[in-house]
Amino acid sequence: MIGERPTIDPRGRYSAAQAGELLGVDKATVNRWARKGLLPRRISKINGRIRYIGADLIKLWEWETRFVPECEQ
């Protein structure tokens, strides 16, 4: 997870790979967070693909980085 707040459009829709790139983790990590209920998945009504909403990614980043000591950021 990147220590600096990522530039994410809160209204954007991202694939697992895109979300992982923005957060500095692998797409498998994004999917694992979703399976654990830490990150809501949205399924597109148009093509059935799983997407992650930017606002949810920001909330997850804020939650994940709240325990990082200031000197490590």
C-alpha positions as CSV (number, residue, x, y, z in Angstrom):
1,M,0.0,0.0,0.0
2,I,1.4,3.4,-1.0
3,G,2.0,5.8,1.9
4,E,1.0,8.9,-0.1
5,R,-2.7,9.5,-0.8
6,P,-3.4,8.2,-4.3
7,T,-5.0,10.4,-6.9
8,I,-8.4,8.6,-7.4
9,D,-11.6,10.0,-8.8
10,P,-14.2,9.3,-6.1
11,R,-16.8,8.7,-8.8
12,G,-14.5,6.6,-11.0
13,R,-14.9,2.9,-11.7
14,Y,-11.8,0.7,-11.7
15,S,-10.9,-2.8,-12.5
16,A,-9.0,-4.9,-9.9
17,A,-5.8,-4.3,-11.9
18,Q,-6.4,-0.5,-12.1
19,A,-7.3,-0.3,-8.4
20,G,-4.2,-2.3,-7.4
21,E,-2.0,0.0,-9.5
22,L,-3.5,3.1,-7.8
23,L,-3.0,1.6,-4.3
24,G,0.4,0.1,-4.9
25,V,-0.7,-3.6,-4.5
26,D,-1.3,-6.5,-6.8
27,K,-4.8,-7.1,-8.2
28,A,-5.0,-10.4,-6.2
29,T,-4.8,-8.3,-3.0
30,V,-7.7,-6.1,-4.2
31,N,-9.7,-9.2,-4.9
32,R,-8.8,-10.7,-1.5
33,W,-10.0,-7.5,0.2
34,A,-13.2,-7.7,-1.7
35,R,-13.7,-11.4,-0.6
36,K,-13.1,-10.4,3.0
37,G,-15.7,-7.7,2.8
38,L,-13.2,-4.8,3.1
39,L,-13.9,-3.5,-0.4
40,P,-17.4,-3.5,-2.0
41,R,-17.5,-5.0,-5.5
42,R,-19.9,-3.5,-8.1
43,I,-21.0,-5.5,-11.1
44,S,-21.6,-3.6,-14.3
45,K,-25.1,-4.0,-15.6
46,I,-23.9,-3.5,-19.1
47,N,-21.1,-6.1,-19.4
48,G,-21.1,-8.0,-16.0
49,R,-17.6,-7.0,-15.2
50,I,-16.5,-6.3,-11.6
51,R,-15.6,-2.7,-10.8
52,Y,-14.5,-0.9,-7.7
53,I,-15.7,2.6,-7.0
54,G,-13.1,5.3,-6.4
55,A,-14.7,6.5,-3.1
56,D,-14.5,3.0,-1.8
57,L,-10.8,2.7,-2.7
58,I,-10.1,6.0,-0.9
59,K,-11.9,4.8,2.2
60,L,-9.9,1.6,2.2
61,W,-6.6,3.4,1.7
62,E,-7.5,5.7,4.6
63,W,-8.4,2.7,6.8
64,E,-5.3,0.7,5.8
65,T,-2.9,3.6,6.4
66,R,-4.2,4.9,9.7
67,F,-1.9,2.5,11.6
68,V,1.3,3.5,9.8
69,P,3.5,5.6,12.1
70,E,4.2,9.0,10.8
71,C,7.9,8.3,10.5
72,E,7.2,5.4,8.1
73,Q,5.0,7.3,5.7
